[in-house]
Amino acid sequence: MNIKRIIFWVCFIIILGLIFWGLVVAMNKPAPGSGPIVAGPVTSADHVLGPKNASVTLIEYGDFQCPACGAYYSLVKRLTQEASTTLSLVFRHFPLPQHANALITAQAAEAASLQGKFWEMYDLLYSNQAEWSDVPDAHAIMNTYAQKIGLDMVKFKADLDSTAVKDAVNADADESRKIGINSTPTFIVNGKVIANPQSYEAFKSLIEAAASGSSK
């Protein structure tokens, strides 16, 4: 074998190696937005239920019209009641475009929050989801809920479709998309995204593990 042929085969092998290495790098490179979800820190703009110094922070990215969110509502409610000293619940809006009344209900919760009654509206929206989900215009029902929890109706009606309220909902939704949230409900426990538990007992176990500092 002459020198030229040796050089040819050496170069050929090197080129093949470079091509293979390039393919491996490309295959292992994470796709845009596929990195770990890192929720923003809890701030004064958040809706927080429970003690500020709780050992466990459960962040829910939710949509009031989402059937799965509605199904998890009773589990989350029970957790906040049974772990009232160790758990704080943070709710952030992520209204999905396929849900026609997701925005107006998020706005209703925000309008209620301006009168200090976010969680009262949160409870009414989730516990009565079937009542308003399919109505063509949910404004009248939102007004009924506002009356039920004792809101100033003049203020509530003015706030419901206000720019400030819409901006608050959009800020949550924008942050959700930015960090890679793509479905509801998405739960984050002490900074870690969890797979949605299939039972109350499984959910409680996750919270207890976080409270004790263990990992399960």
N, C-alpha and C positions, 0 to 999 in steps of 0.2 A: 504494500500500500504506500503510495507516494505521499509526500508532504502536503500537497494541495488537497488530496482527498481527506487526510487526517484533519487538516484545518477546517474543511467543509463540514465534516461530521461533528467536530467540537463546537463549531458555531451553531450548527443545527440543534444540537442537544441543549446548548445555552438558551437559544431562542425558545425552544419548547418549554424549558424550565421557567423562563420569564412569563410565558403565556399562562402556564399552569398556576404560577404564583399569583398572577393578576386575577385569574378566575377565583381562586380561593379567597383573596382579599375582598373581591366584589360580592361574593356570596355571603361573607361573614359581616359585611358592613351593615349596620342597622339602617332600616328604612327611615325616612324623615318622619318624626312624630312617634316612632316606635320605642323610644327610650322610656325609662321608668317615669311614672307619673309622680310628680312632686307638687303637692298642694301648697298654695300660698299660706303664710302664717295667719293665724286668727287675729283679726283686728277689731276695732270698735265698729267697723261697718258691718261686721258679721252678726247673724242672729244666733245667739248662744243660749241654750237651755241647760242649766246646771251650774255647779260651782266653777269659778274661773281657775281655781287651783286643783281641779280634778286630776287624778292620776291617768285617766283615759279620756282622750278627745276623739269623738266619733264624728267625722265630717260626712254628711250626706249630700251628694250632688243629685238633685231630684227634679222631677216634673210632676206637678200636681195631677195631670191627666194620665200619666203613665200607669197602666194597670199593675205592673210589677211594683211600682212605688206604693200604690194603694195597698197591695197585698203585704208589703213589708211594714206599712204604717203601724199596725197593731203590735208587731214584734218590737219595733223601735220604741214605741210608746211604753210598752211593758218594761223594756230595758231601762229607760230613763226613770221609771218609777221604782224599780227594784234596786237599781244601782245609783240612787239619787245623790249619794255622797262621793262616789268615785268616778262618775261618768258625766261628761258634758257633751251635749249634742250641738253640732253646728250645721245649719242648713244653708246650702248655696243653690241658687236657681240654675237649672239647665233645661229650659223648655224646649222640647223637640218640635221641629217644624211640621211634622205630620200630625200633631195634636192641635186641633183648631182652637181649643180653649186653654191651652197651656199658658199663653202669654197673659191673657186677662186674669187668670187665677193667680199667676205670679205677681201681677200688678196689684191685685186685691190684697195679697199678703203683705206686700210692701206698703201699700196705703194704710193698712191696719197697723203696721209697725210704727208709722209716724205718730200713732196715738198709743203706742206702747202695748199693742195687742197682736203682735205677729203670731205668737204661738196659739192664741185662741182661734185665729183665722186658719192657721195651719191645720189644727184639729178638725175644724168644720169642713175644710176643703177635702181632706183625705177621707174622713169618715162618711162624707156624703158624695163621694166621687161619682157614683152612678146617677145621681140626681141631675148633675149639670154637664156631664161629659159630652152628651150628644145634642145639647140644645144649640140652635143657630146663633143665639146671642145671650151670653151668660151675665150680662150687666145686671139685669133685674135680680137674679139669684144672688149675685155678689152683694147687692144692696140689702137684700134680706138677711144675709149672713152678718153684714156690718151692723144692722139694727139689732140682731140677736145678741151680739157681743157688746152692745152698748156704745158704739162709736158715734161721734158727732157726724151726722149724715151730710151736712153741708160740706164739711171738710173732706170727708171720705170721697164724696162724688167729685169734688174738685181735684183730689189727689189721684184718683183711680187711673185716669188717662193723662196725667201730668208728665212733663218732660223729666222731672226729677225722679219720679217713680220708674219710668221706662229706662232711664239711664242706670238706675240701681240694678234692675233686672239684667240689662244688657252687660253691665260690668261683670256680673257673676258668670253669665253665659260666655263672654269673651275669654275670661280667665279659664273657664272649663275647657274650651276648645284649645286654648294655648298650651295647656299642660297635657292634652291628649285624652280628655274624657270624651267618650263617644257613645255612651249608653247610660240609661238610668234604671234603677238607682245604682250609683257607684258609691261605695263606702270606703272610707280611709280611716284606719284605726292607728292612732299615734304615728301618723306619717306614712303608714304602709297600706297600700290598696289590698283589700281582701276579696276573695271570691265570695259571691253572695251566698250566705249560709242557707241551708235547705230546711232549717228548723229553728225554733226559738232556742232550744238547748244548745245547738251548734253555735248560734250567735252569742249566747251567754258565755259559752266556753271561751270564745275568742276575746271577749271583753275581760273576763276573769284572768286570762293568760296575760293580756296587756297590763292589767292592774298589778299583777304580781311580778311583772318584768320578765316573765318566761316567754318562750316562743313555742307555739304549737302549730 
